[in-house]
C-alpha cells in the first residue's frame, strides 16, 4: 500500500500547477457561491472547526474560510499544498495546511465539528480506514460531507480538457491508479452509505448534485454524477 500511496502522491504532484489553475478559475465564478449555499444548508450554525481532507489546491478551505470557519486542509501532495497556501494567501484568507495521509490522521479524537472532502475517496487505497479515521476525529454530532463520483468503470484516456493541460501519459496513469483501487469494484454511493451506517453515522445522500454546483461554463467537468453524502456522527 505504501508504494501505491507514493504513486498517487507523485501523480498529484505532477498535476498540481494545472489543478490549482482550475480551482482558481472555479473560485472566481458561479460555482463558489453554489458551494457556499450547499455548506450553509448542511453544516451546523456558528463558527466551526473543519477538516478538509485531500484539500488539493485549497478550494474547500477557501470557501469555508470565507464563511468564517476555522479550517485545516490536509493532503499527501506537498506540491499541491504549496499551491493551496499560495491561493489562500492571494485571497487573503486564513487557513492552515498540513501534509498528512487521509487514512491515518495525526489529530486527537473528536477534534472537528465537520470533515469535508471532494473527489478524494475514489483515489484512496483503503477507504474503510479513511472513513473510520474521519469518524474518530469528528465530535459527536459532527458532520461528514463527501462529494465524489463512481469512477470504477471510467476510462480517463477518453477525456478532453479545455481549461488545463493534461497529457496522454497523465490520463493513462490516472486510469491505472483507479484500476488499482478496491473502491473501484464497488458501486457508489450505495456502498459508502452502507459502510458509514455500519459505523453508526446517520446518513443522507443525493445521487447527483452536479446541476447545483457545476454552474460555471468555463470549467471542465466529468460526465458522471457527483454524489453528495452528508453523515452525522
DAGI-V356000 format. One record per backbone hydrogen bond with DSSP energy under -0.5 kcal/mol. NH is the residue of the N-H (numbers start at 1). CO is the residue of the C=O. If there is no record, write none. Layout:
NH | CO
NH | CO
//
This chain:
5 | 1
6 | 2
7 | 3
8 | 4
9 | 5
10 | 6
11 | 7
12 | 8
13 | 9
14 | 10
15 | 11
16 | 12
16 | 13
19 | 15
20 | 16
21 | 17
22 | 18
23 | 19
24 | 20
25 | 21
26 | 22
27 | 23
28 | 24
29 | 26
32 | 26
32 | 29
33 | 29
34 | 30
35 | 31
36 | 32
37 | 33
38 | 34
39 | 35
40 | 36
41 | 37
42 | 38
43 | 39
50 | 48
50 | 70
51 | 114
52 | 50
52 | 72
53 | 51
53 | 116
54 | 74
55 | 52
55 | 74
58 | 55
59 | 55
62 | 58
63 | 59
64 | 60
65 | 61
66 | 62
67 | 63
68 | 65
69 | 64
70 | 48
71 | 69
72 | 50
73 | 96
74 | 52
75 | 98
78 | 76
81 | 77
82 | 78
83 | 79
84 | 80
85 | 81
86 | 82
87 | 83
88 | 84
89 | 85
90 | 86
91 | 87
92 | 89
93 | 88
96 | 71
98 | 73
100 | 75
100 | 98
101 | 104
102 | 100
104 | 101
107 | 105
110 | 136
111 | 108
111 | 137
112 | 137
113 | 49
114 | 49
115 | 143
116 | 51
117 | 145
119 | 147
123 | 120
124 | 121
130 | 126
131 | 127
132 | 128
133 | 129
134 | 130
135 | 131
136 | 132
137 | 133
138 | 134
138 | 135
139 | 112
142 | 139
143 | 113
144 | 231
145 | 115
145 | 143
146 | 144
146 | 229
147 | 117
148 | 146
148 | 227
151 | 149
154 | 151
156 | 154
158 | 155
159 | 156
166 | 164
171 | 167
172 | 168
173 | 169
174 | 170
175 | 171
176 | 172
177 | 173
178 | 174
179 | 175
180 | 176
180 | 177
181 | 178
184 | 181
185 | 182
186 | 183
191 | 187
193 | 189
194 | 190
195 | 191
196 | 192
197 | 193
198 | 194
199 | 195
199 | 196
200 | 197
201 | 196
202 | 232
203 | 201
204 | 230
206 | 228
209 | 226
212 | 209
213 | 209
214 | 210
215 | 213
217 | 215
219 | 216
227 | 148
227 | 225
228 | 206
229 | 146
230 | 204
231 | 144
232 | 202
233 | 142
//
